[in-house]
Amino acid sequence: MGTRWDSGAEPPASVPALLHEQIAVVDATVTLSGVQPKPRWTLTWLEGRPVAELETGAVVRQDRDGQVVVGHVDALED
C-alpha cells in the first residue's frame, strides 16, 4: 500500500519534490459538491519512478526520461 493524503493538503515528505508543483495544479481543478469528501492521493512506485494517483483518476508521475507527466489513469502510456 502506498502513501495517502487528501487533495489540497501538503504532500507528505515521502512524495518527491519534483511532483509537488503538478500535484498542486491538479488539486486546483478539484471541485466538490455538497458534503462530498475530498478525493485522496496515493503515492506508489513503478519501476523505481514515483506515481501519484488521485481517486478521480488523475495521475502525476515521472516518466522514463525523468520528466513529470500529468494525465488520466485511462490515457497514460509510457
Contacts in CASP RR format, 6 or more apart in sequence:
PFRMAT RR
TARGET T0000
AUTHOR 0000-0000-0000
METHOD contacts of the structure
MODEL  1
MGTRWDSGAEPPASVPALLHEQIAVVDATVTLSGVQPKPRWTLTWLEGRP
VAELETGAVVRQDRDGQVVVGHVDALED
2 42 0 8 1.000
2 43 0 8 1.000
2 44 0 8 1.000
3 12 0 8 1.000
3 14 0 8 1.000
3 15 0 8 1.000
3 42 0 8 1.000
3 43 0 8 1.000
4 40 0 8 1.000
4 41 0 8 1.000
4 42 0 8 1.000
4 43 0 8 1.000
5 11 0 8 1.000
5 12 0 8 1.000
5 15 0 8 1.000
5 40 0 8 1.000
5 41 0 8 1.000
6 38 0 8 1.000
6 39 0 8 1.000
6 40 0 8 1.000
6 41 0 8 1.000
7 26 0 8 1.000
7 27 0 8 1.000
7 30 0 8 1.000
7 38 0 8 1.000
7 39 0 8 1.000
7 40 0 8 1.000
7 41 0 8 1.000
7 54 0 8 1.000
8 24 0 8 1.000
8 27 0 8 1.000
8 30 0 8 1.000
8 38 0 8 1.000
11 19 0 8 1.000
11 20 0 8 1.000
11 23 0 8 1.000
11 41 0 8 1.000
11 43 0 8 1.000
11 52 0 8 1.000
12 43 0 8 1.000
14 43 0 8 1.000
15 23 0 8 1.000
15 43 0 8 1.000
15 50 0 8 1.000
15 52 0 8 1.000
16 50 0 8 1.000
16 62 0 8 1.000
18 62 0 8 1.000
18 68 0 8 1.000
19 50 0 8 1.000
19 52 0 8 1.000
19 60 0 8 1.000
19 61 0 8 1.000
19 62 0 8 1.000
19 68 0 8 1.000
21 68 0 8 1.000
22 60 0 8 1.000
22 68 0 8 1.000
22 70 0 8 1.000
23 41 0 8 1.000
23 52 0 8 1.000
23 60 0 8 1.000
25 70 0 8 1.000
26 54 0 8 1.000
26 58 0 8 1.000
26 60 0 8 1.000
26 70 0 8 1.000
29 58 0 8 1.000
30 38 0 8 1.000
30 39 0 8 1.000
30 54 0 8 1.000
30 56 0 8 1.000
32 38 0 8 1.000
39 54 0 8 1.000
39 55 0 8 1.000
39 56 0 8 1.000
40 54 0 8 1.000
40 55 0 8 1.000
41 52 0 8 1.000
41 53 0 8 1.000
41 54 0 8 1.000
41 55 0 8 1.000
42 52 0 8 1.000
42 53 0 8 1.000
42 55 0 8 1.000
43 50 0 8 1.000
43 51 0 8 1.000
43 52 0 8 1.000
44 50 0 8 1.000
44 51 0 8 1.000
44 53 0 8 1.000
45 51 0 8 1.000
46 61 0 8 1.000
49 61 0 8 1.000
49 62 0 8 1.000
49 63 0 8 1.000
49 64 0 8 1.000
49 66 0 8 1.000
50 61 0 8 1.000
50 62 0 8 1.000
51 59 0 8 1.000
51 60 0 8 1.000
51 61 0 8 1.000
51 62 0 8 1.000
52 59 0 8 1.000
52 60 0 8 1.000
52 61 0 8 1.000
53 59 0 8 1.000
53 73 0 8 1.000
57 72 0 8 1.000
57 73 0 8 1.000
57 74 0 8 1.000
58 70 0 8 1.000
58 71 0 8 1.000
58 72 0 8 1.000
58 73 0 8 1.000
59 69 0 8 1.000
59 70 0 8 1.000
59 71 0 8 1.000
59 72 0 8 1.000
59 73 0 8 1.000
59 76 0 8 1.000
60 68 0 8 1.000
60 69 0 8 1.000
60 70 0 8 1.000
60 71 0 8 1.000
61 68 0 8 1.000
61 69 0 8 1.000
61 76 0 8 1.000
62 68 0 8 1.000
62 69 0 8 1.000
63 69 0 8 1.000
63 78 0 8 1.000
64 78 0 8 1.000
69 76 0 8 1.000
END
